Amino acid sequence: MPPRSSTSARVLAPAALVACAALLLFVLATSGGGDADKGGDKANGSQTQTSKSSRPRRRRAQRPQGGTYTVKAGDTLGSISEKTGVGVEQLQELNPQLDPQALGSGQKLKLRE
């Protein structure tokens, strides 16, 4: 017997591929970052205004009372810089023994001379 051609499989396979691609695009479009709705279309220069109550509040960098900072678990030089208002470069200059990759909880850092 000669092999029978399966026309239904030839039609259904590309149709299933197109359907999966459309579903994937739909899922990506609807579940995306969420930030696109907040900032507007920046490429066209238009932005939507947000009310003051929905904006995240920015904390000002507060310098601690003393001239030192005690490292807490999970701190990085960047986060310490943001918390104290002292630049990363200045922290490294004031603390030459400091290894940024090995910050230990409880370690004291100089913030000024």
C-alpha positions in Angstrom: 0.0 0.0 0.0 1.3 3.5 -0.8 1.8 5.9 2.1 -1.3 8.0 2.6 -0.7 11.7 2.9 -2.1 13.3 6.0 -3.6 16.6 4.9 -5.3 17.3 8.2 -1.9 17.2 10.0 -0.4 19.5 7.4 -3.1 22.0 8.0 -3.4 21.7 11.8 0.3 21.9 12.6 0.8 25.4 11.2 -2.5 26.6 12.6 -1.5 25.3 16.1 1.8 27.1 15.8 0.1 30.4 14.9 -2.4 30.0 17.7 0.4 29.4 20.3 2.3 32.4 19.0 -0.8 34.6 19.3 -1.4 33.3 22.8 2.1 34.0 23.8 2.0 37.6 22.5 -1.3 38.1 24.3 0.1 36.9 27.6 3.2 39.0 27.3 1.2 42.1 26.4 -1.3 41.8 29.2 1.0 40.7 32.0 4.0 43.0 31.3 5.9 45.3 33.6 3.0 47.6 34.5 5.4 50.6 34.5 4.4 51.3 30.9 1.0 52.5 32.0 2.5 54.7 34.7 5.1 56.6 32.7 3.3 57.1 29.5 4.9 56.8 26.1 8.3 58.4 26.6 9.3 57.8 23.0 6.6 60.3 21.9 7.3 62.6 24.8 3.8 62.3 26.3 3.5 61.3 30.0 0.6 60.8 32.2 0.4 62.7 35.4 0.2 60.8 38.6 -1.3 62.2 41.7 0.9 63.0 44.7 -0.6 60.3 46.8 0.4 57.6 44.3 4.0 58.6 44.0 6.5 56.8 46.1 8.0 59.0 48.8 11.7 59.6 48.5 13.6 59.6 51.7 16.4 62.2 52.1 19.7 60.8 52.9 20.3 61.4 56.6 23.7 61.7 58.0 24.0 59.8 61.2 24.8 61.8 64.3 28.3 60.2 64.8 31.1 60.0 62.3 30.7 56.2 61.8 28.2 53.8 60.4 27.6 50.3 61.6 27.1 47.8 58.8 23.9 45.8 58.9 23.1 42.5 57.2 22.5 43.0 53.5 24.2 46.4 53.3 26.3 47.3 50.3 28.5 50.3 49.7 25.7 51.7 47.5 23.0 51.3 50.1 25.2 52.8 52.8 26.0 55.7 50.5 22.3 56.3 50.0 21.5 56.1 53.7 24.3 58.3 54.9 24.7 60.8 52.0 28.4 60.0 51.7 29.6 59.0 48.2 30.9 55.5 47.6 34.3 56.9 46.5 34.6 58.9 49.7 33.6 55.8 51.8 36.5 53.9 50.1 38.9 56.8 50.7 38.0 57.1 54.4 38.2 53.3 54.9 41.2 52.1 53.0 41.1 48.7 54.7 37.5 48.2 53.4 36.8 45.3 51.1 33.5 46.1 49.4 32.8 42.5 48.6 33.3 41.3 52.2 31.2 43.7 54.3 30.5 42.2 57.7 27.5 42.9 59.9 28.7 45.0 62.8 31.7 46.4 61.0 32.2 50.2 61.6 32.9 52.6 58.7 34.2 56.1 59.0 31.9 58.7 57.4 34.2 61.7 57.8 37.6 62.6 59.0 
